[in-house]
Amino acid sequence: MTKAPSKRVKMNTFYAWDDDVLILNLLGTPNAKVDKLGKPKGNQLKINVAAVPRGGKATDHMVKWLSKEFGVRVSDIEVVFGRMNVNKQIRITAPTILPAVIKRHEK
């Protein structure tokens, strides 16, 4: 059974929780030297990915990299919108690891 795509969520910050699902608004920079989570900028979290932005390859690379950063399977990350754009929203189901930039805002 395939799950239905999630709705786009309007948020006032770069992240929100929907039960055990972490929703992130991202501002991507493809073709970077290294993969890295940056700082929040408005209601988005900056993210650099070291992949070429052609045919969604940078987004695919980002999802694989984020799966390790958040301790989840690739299939636990859904790109809600922005697969071919620098502005993205993703949903991460039951992350087991929270990077420092999110931990700082959780308090």
N, C-alpha and C positions, 0 to 999 in steps of 0.2 A: 504494500500500500504506500503510495507516495503522498507526502504531505502537501497541502495547499500552500502557495506562497503567502508569506506574511504581509500584512499591511504596512505601509510606510507610517512611521510614528513621528509626529512633530515633537521636538524636545527643546527645552531651554538650556540644556547643557550637553556636553559631548557624550554622556552615557546615561542609561536608565536601566532599571531592572523590571522584568516582566516575569514574576515568580522566580524560577531558576535560570531564566534566559537574560543574558547581558546584551543590551542593544547599544551599539556604538555608532556615532556619526564620525566619519573619517574624512580628512583632507589628504589625499595621497600625492606623493611626489615619486613618480616612476624614474627609472634610470639613475637612481642614486648610487653612491659608492657602497653603502651598506644598508641592510635592513635595520630599521630602528623606529621605535615609537617615540614621538616627540612630545611637545607640550600642547595643552589645549589652546585653541585659537577660536574665540567665540564659542559657538556650540559644536565645534568639531575638534577632533584630536588629530594632530599632524602625524603622518606616518610616511616613512621613506622606504621604498622597496628597490632592490637592485635587480630590476627586470625591465625589459623593453616594453613599452605600452603598445603592443600590436595584437589585435584580435583577442583582447582580454587576457593576454599572457601575464601582464603585471598583476592583475587582480587574482588570477589563479596562483601565482607565486606568493602573493600576499596572504591568501587564505592558508596555503600550506605552512608558511612561516608563522602565522598567527596561531595555528593549531598547536604548534610546539610551545609558543609563548604562553598560551592559556591552558595547556595541558588537556586538550580535547582532540577528538578525531576530526579529520578534514570534513567529514559528513556532518559534524556538529556545528559547522559554521555556514550560515546562509547569507548570501549577498541579496539584500532586500531591493536595493537600487544602486545604480552607479557602476555596473560591471565594466562599462566602457567609458567611464568618466572619473575625474579626480575626486568628485564629491560622492561619497558612498555612505550607505547605512548597512551594517551587518548585524546579525543575531548570532550569539554564541550560546549554545545550550550547555548548561551546567559546567562552567569553567572550574577547573580544579586549582588553577594558579591565577592570581591577580597581579599584573605588573605594578610596579611602584607608582606610576602615574595615576592609576585608578585607586590604589590603596590610600594614597594621600587624600583623595576626595571622598572616600568612604567614611572618614571620621567625622 
